[in-house]
Amino acid sequence: MGLGPRLRYRGQNSGCLSSCTCHSRRHVLARLGAIGAVAAFWAPAVGQPASPATRTIDVHHHLYPPRYLADNFAHIVKDIGPVAASIATKWSPESAIEKMDRAGVATAVNSMTSPGVWFDDGETGRATARVCNEFGAQLIRDFPRRFGMFAAIPLPDTDGSLREIEYALDVLKLDGIGLLTSYAGKLLGDPLFMPVFDELNRRRAVVFVHPTMSCCGNLSPGIIPPTLELPMDTTRAIASLLIGGSLARYPDIRFIFSHGGGVLLSVVNRISRQADAMKPEEKAVKLPRGPQYELERQYYDVAAIGLNPAGMTGLRQLFPVSQLLYGSDEPNYSSAETVSSLQKLGFSAAELQAIQRDNASRLLPRLRD
């Protein structure tokens, strides 16, 4: 569905928070003029469009509310680097839909990417989460069936997070909750987050987990964090949830882990080895059904790893196709190129249909036919 002459989007939350010193989107773009020319290097080239019959559901797709960009631009540049930040400033619903149409994507479930909405700032974190979630909800209303949203919450603010979960799921009717892999130096398996996970488990929520910079910071000077640290933090988070007992404690949460689990393929045997070495009484509490059971019942999107034939070969051997979901990581990666790559990896037509639509439509009832 093309947009034709539709005017540039100005949803109800496109302005600035009245309590903040804001810059216009044009001003933000001007600050990036010196690096805009290299942004194309970051995003891969566009591949062939997908068959429109598939009507792909993309569970790993990012949005950038103008108010969020204006208020947090310095955090974004520090966290993901100036080139990726430049890409963020060029995002719009119209450009997103144009790319979706090119790739045969019917619906993209938006989420906030790193650095998220929490910067050790109390009420500001709550306000930022609300701005992002209301912006995402407005997109769903303005572009029916084209967008979904995993709501941002201001972890590690427990009370603020519980309040935003209630508002996002009960009032805005969003599709689930989006979390980062770590907050304030603590991975998701930390006991600090148990009250929030208790509530998400009670609600049988879908929880999308996206990587961010860990407590370790960037350990490789000269290599930007998205190259190494982000996929590694996804695996750290999975390991902390598994070994700490959270995956078993919260059987009704459906986790989606980004990028095929990060570097999980390389270290899953090591993680399982530690789990199997637990004392029987500890294992009975934290992993009563074993590590393989807990890992195989989670979901893994194919963003980025879908462009890596060796990585996808390993992923499909490690997990059943029923647990793989299509993800593009737009606008940082090309959805059309991801779809094109998947079609060359030896999946059957039924498997591609499952990955690109059926698994997600089963997980997210609002998006079912």
Contacts in CASP RR format, 6 or more apart in sequence:
PFRMAT RR
TARGET T0000
AUTHOR 0000-0000-0000
METHOD contacts of the structure
MODEL  1
MGLGPRLRYRGQNSGCLSSCTCHSRRHVLARLGAIGAVAAFWAPAVGQPA
SPATRTIDVHHHLYPPRYLADNFAHIVKDIGPVAASIATKWSPESAIEKM
DRAGVATAVNSMTSPGVWFDDGETGRATARVCNEFGAQLIRDFPRRFGMF
AAIPLPDTDGSLREIEYALDVLKLDGIGLLTSYAGKLLGDPLFMPVFDEL
NRRRAVVFVHPTMSCCGNLSPGIIPPTLELPMDTTRAIASLLIGGSLARY
PDIRFIFSHGGGVLLSVVNRISRQADAMKPEEKAVKLPRGPQYELERQYY
DVAAIGLNPAGMTGLRQLFPVSQLLYGSDEPNYSSAETVSSLQKLGFSAA
ELQAIQRDNASRLLPRLRD
1 97 0 8 1.000
1 101 0 8 1.000
1 146 0 8 1.000
2 97 0 8 1.000
2 98 0 8 1.000
2 101 0 8 1.000
3 94 0 8 1.000
3 97 0 8 1.000
3 98 0 8 1.000
6 94 0 8 1.000
8 92 0 8 1.000
8 94 0 8 1.000
9 92 0 8 1.000
9 93 0 8 1.000
9 94 0 8 1.000
9 142 0 8 1.000
11 135 0 8 1.000
11 138 0 8 1.000
11 139 0 8 1.000
11 142 0 8 1.000
12 134 0 8 1.000
12 138 0 8 1.000
13 65 0 8 1.000
13 67 0 8 1.000
13 131 0 8 1.000
13 134 0 8 1.000
13 135 0 8 1.000
13 138 0 8 1.000
14 65 0 8 1.000
14 66 0 8 1.000
14 67 0 8 1.000
14 135 0 8 1.000
15 22 0 8 1.000
15 66 0 8 1.000
15 67 0 8 1.000
16 22 0 8 1.000
16 66 0 8 1.000
16 67 0 8 1.000
16 70 0 8 1.000
16 71 0 8 1.000
17 67 0 8 1.000
17 71 0 8 1.000
17 127 0 8 1.000
17 131 0 8 1.000
19 127 0 8 1.000
20 70 0 8 1.000
20 71 0 8 1.000
22 67 0 8 1.000
22 70 0 8 1.000
22 71 0 8 1.000
23 70 0 8 1.000
23 73 0 8 1.000
24 70 0 8 1.000
25 66 0 8 1.000
25 69 0 8 1.000
25 70 0 8 1.000
25 89 0 8 1.000
28 69 0 8 1.000
28 70 0 8 1.000
28 73 0 8 1.000
28 89 0 8 1.000
29 89 0 8 1.000
29 90 0 8 1.000
31 73 0 8 1.000
32 82 0 8 1.000
32 85 0 8 1.000
32 86 0 8 1.000
32 89 0 8 1.000
33 86 0 8 1.000
35 82 0 8 1.000
35 83 0 8 1.000
35 86 0 8 1.000
36 83 0 8 1.000
36 86 0 8 1.000
38 83 0 8 1.000
38 86 0 8 1.000
39 83 0 8 1.000
39 86 0 8 1.000
39 87 0 8 1.000
39 90 0 8 1.000
41 83 0 8 1.000
42 83 0 8 1.000
42 84 0 8 1.000
42 87 0 8 1.000
42 332 0 8 1.000
43 87 0 8 1.000
43 331 0 8 1.000
43 332 0 8 1.000
43 333 0 8 1.000
43 334 0 8 1.000
44 307 0 8 1.000
44 333 0 8 1.000
44 334 0 8 1.000
44 337 0 8 1.000
45 334 0 8 1.000
45 337 0 8 1.000
46 99 0 8 1.000
46 102 0 8 1.000
46 334 0 8 1.000
46 336 0 8 1.000
46 337 0 8 1.000
47 334 0 8 1.000
47 336 0 8 1.000
47 337 0 8 1.000
47 339 0 8 1.000
47 340 0 8 1.000
48 336 0 8 1.000
48 339 0 8 1.000
48 340 0 8 1.000
49 102 0 8 1.000
49 103 0 8 1.000
49 104 0 8 1.000
49 336 0 8 1.000
49 339 0 8 1.000
50 56 0 8 1.000
50 103 0 8 1.000
50 104 0 8 1.000
50 105 0 8 1.000
50 336 0 8 1.000
50 339 0 8 1.000
50 340 0 8 1.000
50 343 0 8 1.000
50 356 0 8 1.000
51 104 0 8 1.000
52 104 0 8 1.000
54 104 0 8 1.000
54 352 0 8 1.000
54 353 0 8 1.000
54 356 0 8 1.000
54 357 0 8 1.000
55 104 0 8 1.000
55 106 0 8 1.000
55 107 0 8 1.000
55 357 0 8 1.000
56 103 0 8 1.000
56 104 0 8 1.000
56 105 0 8 1.000
56 106 0 8 1.000
56 326 0 8 1.000
56 339 0 8 1.000
56 356 0 8 1.000
56 357 0 8 1.000
57 105 0 8 1.000
57 106 0 8 1.000
57 107 0 8 1.000
57 108 0 8 1.000
57 109 0 8 1.000
57 325 0 8 1.000
57 326 0 8 1.000
57 356 0 8 1.000
57 357 0 8 1.000
57 360 0 8 1.000
57 361 0 8 1.000
57 364 0 8 1.000
57 367 0 8 1.000
58 100 0 8 1.000
58 105 0 8 1.000
58 107 0 8 1.000
58 108 0 8 1.000
58 109 0 8 1.000
58 326 0 8 1.000
58 327 0 8 1.000
58 328 0 8 1.000
58 330 0 8 1.000
58 335 0 8 1.000
59 109 0 8 1.000
59 208 0 8 1.000
59 256 0 8 1.000
59 301 0 8 1.000
59 325 0 8 1.000
59 326 0 8 1.000
59 327 0 8 1.000
59 360 0 8 1.000
59 364 0 8 1.000
60 109 0 8 1.000
60 111 0 8 1.000
60 208 0 8 1.000
60 210 0 8 1.000
60 258 0 8 1.000
60 301 0 8 1.000
60 303 0 8 1.000
60 325 0 8 1.000
60 327 0 8 1.000
60 328 0 8 1.000
60 329 0 8 1.000
61 96 0 8 1.000
61 108 0 8 1.000
61 109 0 8 1.000
61 110 0 8 1.000
61 111 0 8 1.000
61 327 0 8 1.000
61 328 0 8 1.000
61 329 0 8 1.000
61 330 0 8 1.000
61 335 0 8 1.000
62 88 0 8 1.000
62 91 0 8 1.000
62 110 0 8 1.000
62 111 0 8 1.000
62 112 0 8 1.000
62 113 0 8 1.000
62 329 0 8 1.000
62 330 0 8 1.000
62 331 0 8 1.000
62 332 0 8 1.000
63 91 0 8 1.000
63 93 0 8 1.000
63 96 0 8 1.000
63 110 0 8 1.000
63 111 0 8 1.000
63 112 0 8 1.000
63 132 0 8 1.000
63 135 0 8 1.000
63 136 0 8 1.000
63 139 0 8 1.000
63 149 0 8 1.000
64 88 0 8 1.000
64 89 0 8 1.000
64 91 0 8 1.000
65 131 0 8 1.000
65 132 0 8 1.000
65 135 0 8 1.000
65 136 0 8 1.000
67 131 0 8 1.000
67 135 0 8 1.000
68 112 0 8 1.000
68 117 0 8 1.000
68 128 0 8 1.000
68 131 0 8 1.000
68 132 0 8 1.000
68 135 0 8 1.000
69 76 0 8 1.000
69 88 0 8 1.000
69 89 0 8 1.000
71 128 0 8 1.000
72 115 0 8 1.000
72 119 0 8 1.000
72 128 0 8 1.000
73 85 0 8 1.000
75 115 0 8 1.000
75 119 0 8 1.000
76 84 0 8 1.000
76 85 0 8 1.000
76 88 0 8 1.000
76 115 0 8 1.000
77 85 0 8 1.000
78 115 0 8 1.000
79 114 0 8 1.000
79 115 0 8 1.000
79 212 0 8 1.000
79 213 0 8 1.000
79 225 0 8 1.000
80 113 0 8 1.000
80 114 0 8 1.000
80 115 0 8 1.000
80 224 0 8 1.000
80 225 0 8 1.000
80 226 0 8 1.000
81 224 0 8 1.000
81 225 0 8 1.000
83 224 0 8 1.000
84 224 0 8 1.000
84 226 0 8 1.000
84 332 0 8 1.000
87 331 0 8 1.000
87 332 0 8 1.000
88 331 0 8 1.000
90 331 0 8 1.000
91 331 0 8 1.000
93 139 0 8 1.000
93 142 0 8 1.000
93 143 0 8 1.000
93 147 0 8 1.000
95 331 0 8 1.000
96 108 0 8 1.000
96 330 0 8 1.000
96 331 0 8 1.000
97 143 0 8 1.000
97 146 0 8 1.000
99 105 0 8 1.000
99 330 0 8 1.000
99 331 0 8 1.000
99 334 0 8 1.000
99 335 0 8 1.000
99 336 0 8 1.000
100 106 0 8 1.000
100 108 0 8 1.000
100 146 0 8 1.000
100 330 0 8 1.000
100 335 0 8 1.000
102 335 0 8 1.000
102 336 0 8 1.000
103 328 0 8 1.000
103 334 0 8 1.000
103 335 0 8 1.000
103 336 0 8 1.000
103 338 0 8 1.000
103 339 0 8 1.000
104 339 0 8 1.000
105 328 0 8 1.000
105 335 0 8 1.000
105 339 0 8 1.000
106 145 0 8 1.000
106 146 0 8 1.000
106 357 0 8 1.000
107 145 0 8 1.000
107 146 0 8 1.000
107 147 0 8 1.000
107 148 0 8 1.000
107 367 0 8 1.000
108 146 0 8 1.000
108 147 0 8 1.000
108 148 0 8 1.000
108 328 0 8 1.000
108 330 0 8 1.000
109 147 0 8 1.000
109 148 0 8 1.000
109 149 0 8 1.000
109 150 0 8 1.000
109 175 0 8 1.000
109 208 0 8 1.000
109 360 0 8 1.000
109 364 0 8 1.000
109 367 0 8 1.000
110 136 0 8 1.000
110 139 0 8 1.000
110 147 0 8 1.000
110 148 0 8 1.000
110 149 0 8 1.000
110 150 0 8 1.000
111 149 0 8 1.000
111 150 0 8 1.000
111 152 0 8 1.000
111 178 0 8 1.000
111 208 0 8 1.000
111 210 0 8 1.000
112 132 0 8 1.000
112 152 0 8 1.000
112 178 0 8 1.000
112 210 0 8 1.000
113 210 0 8 1.000
113 332 0 8 1.000
114 180 0 8 1.000
114 210 0 8 1.000
114 211 0 8 1.000
114 212 0 8 1.000
114 213 0 8 1.000
114 230 0 8 1.000
115 180 0 8 1.000
115 212 0 8 1.000
115 213 0 8 1.000
116 152 0 8 1.000
116 180 0 8 1.000
116 212 0 8 1.000
117 125 0 8 1.000
117 128 0 8 1.000
117 129 0 8 1.000
117 132 0 8 1.000
117 152 0 8 1.000
117 153 0 8 1.000
117 154 0 8 1.000
118 125 0 8 1.000
118 128 0 8 1.000
118 129 0 8 1.000
118 154 0 8 1.000
118 155 0 8 1.000
118 156 0 8 1.000
118 157 0 8 1.000
118 183 0 8 1.000
118 184 0 8 1.000
119 125 0 8 1.000
120 184 0 8 1.000
122 154 0 8 1.000
122 157 0 8 1.000
125 154 0 8 1.000
125 157 0 8 1.000
126 154 0 8 1.000
126 157 0 8 1.000
126 160 0 8 1.000
126 163 0 8 1.000
126 164 0 8 1.000
128 152 0 8 1.000
128 154 0 8 1.000
129 151 0 8 1.000
129 152 0 8 1.000
129 153 0 8 1.000
129 154 0 8 1.000
129 164 0 8 1.000
130 164 0 8 1.000
130 167 0 8 1.000
132 152 0 8 1.000
133 149 0 8 1.000
133 151 0 8 1.000
133 152 0 8 1.000
133 164 0 8 1.000
133 167 0 8 1.000
133 168 0 8 1.000
133 172 0 8 1.000
133 174 0 8 1.000
134 172 0 8 1.000
136 147 0 8 1.000
136 148 0 8 1.000
136 149 0 8 1.000
136 174 0 8 1.000
137 149 0 8 1.000
137 172 0 8 1.000
137 173 0 8 1.000
137 174 0 8 1.000
139 146 0 8 1.000
139 147 0 8 1.000
139 148 0 8 1.000
139 149 0 8 1.000
140 147 0 8 1.000
140 148 0 8 1.000
140 149 0 8 1.000
140 174 0 8 1.000
145 367 0 8 1.000
148 174 0 8 1.000
148 175 0 8 1.000
148 366 0 8 1.000
148 367 0 8 1.000
149 172 0 8 1.000
149 174 0 8 1.000
149 175 0 8 1.000
149 176 0 8 1.000
150 174 0 8 1.000
150 175 0 8 1.000
150 176 0 8 1.000
150 177 0 8 1.000
150 178 0 8 1.000
150 206 0 8 1.000
150 207 0 8 1.000
150 208 0 8 1.000
151 164 0 8 1.000
151 165 0 8 1.000
151 168 0 8 1.000
151 169 0 8 1.000
151 172 0 8 1.000
151 174 0 8 1.000
151 176 0 8 1.000
151 177 0 8 1.000
151 178 0 8 1.000
152 164 0 8 1.000
152 178 0 8 1.000
153 160 0 8 1.000
153 161 0 8 1.000
153 164 0 8 1.000
153 165 0 8 1.000
153 168 0 8 1.000
153 177 0 8 1.000
153 178 0 8 1.000
153 179 0 8 1.000
153 196 0 8 1.000
154 160 0 8 1.000
154 161 0 8 1.000
154 164 0 8 1.000
155 161 0 8 1.000
155 179 0 8 1.000
155 180 0 8 1.000
155 183 0 8 1.000
155 193 0 8 1.000
155 196 0 8 1.000
156 183 0 8 1.000
156 184 0 8 1.000
156 186 0 8 1.000
156 192 0 8 1.000
156 193 0 8 1.000
158 192 0 8 1.000
158 193 0 8 1.000
158 195 0 8 1.000
158 196 0 8 1.000
161 196 0 8 1.000
162 195 0 8 1.000
162 196 0 8 1.000
162 199 0 8 1.000
165 177 0 8 1.000
165 196 0 8 1.000
165 199 0 8 1.000
165 200 0 8 1.000
165 203 0 8 1.000
165 205 0 8 1.000
168 174 0 8 1.000
168 176 0 8 1.000
168 177 0 8 1.000
169 176 0 8 1.000
169 177 0 8 1.000
169 203 0 8 1.000
169 205 0 8 1.000
173 366 0 8 1.000
175 206 0 8 1.000
175 364 0 8 1.000
175 366 0 8 1.000
175 367 0 8 1.000
176 205 0 8 1.000
176 206 0 8 1.000
176 207 0 8 1.000
176 208 0 8 1.000
177 200 0 8 1.000
177 205 0 8 1.000
177 206 0 8 1.000
177 207 0 8 1.000
177 208 0 8 1.000
178 207 0 8 1.000
178 208 0 8 1.000
178 209 0 8 1.000
178 210 0 8 1.000
179 188 0 8 1.000
179 207 0 8 1.000
179 208 0 8 1.000
179 209 0 8 1.000
179 210 0 8 1.000
180 209 0 8 1.000
180 210 0 8 1.000
180 211 0 8 1.000
180 212 0 8 1.000
181 187 0 8 1.000
181 188 0 8 1.000
181 209 0 8 1.000
181 210 0 8 1.000
181 211 0 8 1.000
181 212 0 8 1.000
181 214 0 8 1.000
181 233 0 8 1.000
181 234 0 8 1.000
181 236 0 8 1.000
181 237 0 8 1.000
182 188 0 8 1.000
182 212 0 8 1.000
182 213 0 8 1.000
182 214 0 8 1.000
182 215 0 8 1.000
182 233 0 8 1.000
182 236 0 8 1.000
182 237 0 8 1.000
183 193 0 8 1.000
185 214 0 8 1.000
185 215 0 8 1.000
186 192 0 8 1.000
186 193 0 8 1.000
186 215 0 8 1.000
187 214 0 8 1.000
187 215 0 8 1.000
187 233 0 8 1.000
187 236 0 8 1.000
187 237 0 8 1.000
187 240 0 8 1.000
187 241 0 8 1.000
188 209 0 8 1.000
188 237 0 8 1.000
188 240 0 8 1.000
188 241 0 8 1.000
188 246 0 8 1.000
189 237 0 8 1.000
189 240 0 8 1.000
189 241 0 8 1.000
189 244 0 8 1.000
189 245 0 8 1.000
189 246 0 8 1.000
190 240 0 8 1.000
194 246 0 8 1.000
197 246 0 8 1.000
197 249 0 8 1.000
197 250 0 8 1.000
197 253 0 8 1.000
198 250 0 8 1.000
200 207 0 8 1.000
200 250 0 8 1.000
200 253 0 8 1.000
201 249 0 8 1.000
201 250 0 8 1.000
201 251 0 8 1.000
201 252 0 8 1.000
201 253 0 8 1.000
202 252 0 8 1.000
204 252 0 8 1.000
204 253 0 8 1.000
204 254 0 8 1.000
205 253 0 8 1.000
205 254 0 8 1.000
206 253 0 8 1.000
206 254 0 8 1.000
206 256 0 8 1.000
206 363 0 8 1.000
206 364 0 8 1.000
207 253 0 8 1.000
207 254 0 8 1.000
207 255 0 8 1.000
207 256 0 8 1.000
208 256 0 8 1.000
208 258 0 8 1.000
209 234 0 8 1.000
209 237 0 8 1.000
209 255 0 8 1.000
209 256 0 8 1.000
209 257 0 8 1.000
209 258 0 8 1.000
210 234 0 8 1.000
210 258 0 8 1.000
211 229 0 8 1.000
211 230 0 8 1.000
211 231 0 8 1.000
211 232 0 8 1.000
211 233 0 8 1.000
211 234 0 8 1.000
211 237 0 8 1.000
211 258 0 8 1.000
211 259 0 8 1.000
211 262 0 8 1.000
212 230 0 8 1.000
212 233 0 8 1.000
213 225 0 8 1.000
213 229 0 8 1.000
213 230 0 8 1.000
213 233 0 8 1.000
214 229 0 8 1.000
214 232 0 8 1.000
214 233 0 8 1.000
214 236 0 8 1.000
216 229 0 8 1.000
217 225 0 8 1.000
217 229 0 8 1.000
218 224 0 8 1.000
218 225 0 8 1.000
218 229 0 8 1.000
219 228 0 8 1.000
219 229 0 8 1.000
220 227 0 8 1.000
220 228 0 8 1.000
220 229 0 8 1.000
226 332 0 8 1.000
230 259 0 8 1.000
231 259 0 8 1.000
231 261 0 8 1.000
231 262 0 8 1.000
231 263 0 8 1.000
231 304 0 8 1.000
232 262 0 8 1.000
232 263 0 8 1.000
234 257 0 8 1.000
234 258 0 8 1.000
234 259 0 8 1.000
234 260 0 8 1.000
234 261 0 8 1.000
234 262 0 8 1.000
234 263 0 8 1.000
234 264 0 8 1.000
235 261 0 8 1.000
235 262 0 8 1.000
235 263 0 8 1.000
235 264 0 8 1.000
235 267 0 8 1.000
237 257 0 8 1.000
238 257 0 8 1.000
238 261 0 8 1.000
238 264 0 8 1.000
238 271 0 8 1.000
238 295 0 8 1.000
238 298 0 8 1.000
239 267 0 8 1.000
239 271 0 8 1.000
240 246 0 8 1.000
241 247 0 8 1.000
241 255 0 8 1.000
242 271 0 8 1.000
242 275 0 8 1.000
242 287 0 8 1.000
242 291 0 8 1.000
242 294 0 8 1.000
242 295 0 8 1.000
243 271 0 8 1.000
243 274 0 8 1.000
243 275 0 8 1.000
243 286 0 8 1.000
244 286 0 8 1.000
245 285 0 8 1.000
245 286 0 8 1.000
245 287 0 8 1.000
247 255 0 8 1.000
247 294 0 8 1.000
247 295 0 8 1.000
247 298 0 8 1.000
248 286 0 8 1.000
248 287 0 8 1.000
248 288 0 8 1.000
248 289 0 8 1.000
248 294 0 8 1.000
249 286 0 8 1.000
254 298 0 8 1.000
254 299 0 8 1.000
254 363 0 8 1.000
255 298 0 8 1.000
255 299 0 8 1.000
256 298 0 8 1.000
256 299 0 8 1.000
256 300 0 8 1.000
256 301 0 8 1.000
256 325 0 8 1.000
256 363 0 8 1.000
257 264 0 8 1.000
257 298 0 8 1.000
257 299 0 8 1.000
257 300 0 8 1.000
257 301 0 8 1.000
258 301 0 8 1.000
258 303 0 8 1.000
258 329 0 8 1.000
259 301 0 8 1.000
259 303 0 8 1.000
259 304 0 8 1.000
259 305 0 8 1.000
259 329 0 8 1.000
260 300 0 8 1.000
260 301 0 8 1.000
260 302 0 8 1.000
260 303 0 8 1.000
260 304 0 8 1.000
260 305 0 8 1.000
260 315 0 8 1.000
261 300 0 8 1.000
261 305 0 8 1.000
262 305 0 8 1.000
264 271 0 8 1.000
264 318 0 8 1.000
265 311 0 8 1.000
265 314 0 8 1.000
265 315 0 8 1.000
265 318 0 8 1.000
268 295 0 8 1.000
268 318 0 8 1.000
271 291 0 8 1.000
272 291 0 8 1.000
272 292 0 8 1.000
275 283 0 8 1.000
275 287 0 8 1.000
275 290 0 8 1.000
275 291 0 8 1.000
276 283 0 8 1.000
276 290 0 8 1.000
276 291 0 8 1.000
278 286 0 8 1.000
278 287 0 8 1.000
283 290 0 8 1.000
287 294 0 8 1.000
295 319 0 8 1.000
296 319 0 8 1.000
296 320 0 8 1.000
296 323 0 8 1.000
297 323 0 8 1.000
298 323 0 8 1.000
299 323 0 8 1.000
299 324 0 8 1.000
299 325 0 8 1.000
299 359 0 8 1.000
299 363 0 8 1.000
300 315 0 8 1.000
300 319 0 8 1.000
300 323 0 8 1.000
300 324 0 8 1.000
300 325 0 8 1.000
301 324 0 8 1.000
301 325 0 8 1.000
301 326 0 8 1.000
301 327 0 8 1.000
302 312 0 8 1.000
302 315 0 8 1.000
302 324 0 8 1.000
302 325 0 8 1.000
302 326 0 8 1.000
302 327 0 8 1.000
302 338 0 8 1.000
302 342 0 8 1.000
302 355 0 8 1.000
303 327 0 8 1.000
303 328 0 8 1.000
303 329 0 8 1.000
303 333 0 8 1.000
303 338 0 8 1.000
304 329 0 8 1.000
304 333 0 8 1.000
305 311 0 8 1.000
305 312 0 8 1.000
305 315 0 8 1.000
306 312 0 8 1.000
306 338 0 8 1.000
306 341 0 8 1.000
306 342 0 8 1.000
306 345 0 8 1.000
307 333 0 8 1.000
307 337 0 8 1.000
307 338 0 8 1.000
307 341 0 8 1.000
309 341 0 8 1.000
309 344 0 8 1.000
309 345 0 8 1.000
312 342 0 8 1.000
312 345 0 8 1.000
313 345 0 8 1.000
315 324 0 8 1.000
316 324 0 8 1.000
316 347 0 8 1.000
321 347 0 8 1.000
321 351 0 8 1.000
321 354 0 8 1.000
321 355 0 8 1.000
321 359 0 8 1.000
322 354 0 8 1.000
322 359 0 8 1.000
323 359 0 8 1.000
324 354 0 8 1.000
324 355 0 8 1.000
324 359 0 8 1.000
325 355 0 8 1.000
325 359 0 8 1.000
325 360 0 8 1.000
325 363 0 8 1.000
326 338 0 8 1.000
326 339 0 8 1.000
326 342 0 8 1.000
326 355 0 8 1.000
326 356 0 8 1.000
326 357 0 8 1.000
326 360 0 8 1.000
327 335 0 8 1.000
327 338 0 8 1.000
328 334 0 8 1.000
328 335 0 8 1.000
328 338 0 8 1.000
339 356 0 8 1.000
342 352 0 8 1.000
342 355 0 8 1.000
342 356 0 8 1.000
343 352 0 8 1.000
347 355 0 8 1.000
360 367 0 8 1.000
361 367 0 8 1.000
361 368 0 8 1.000
361 369 0 8 1.000
362 368 0 8 1.000
END
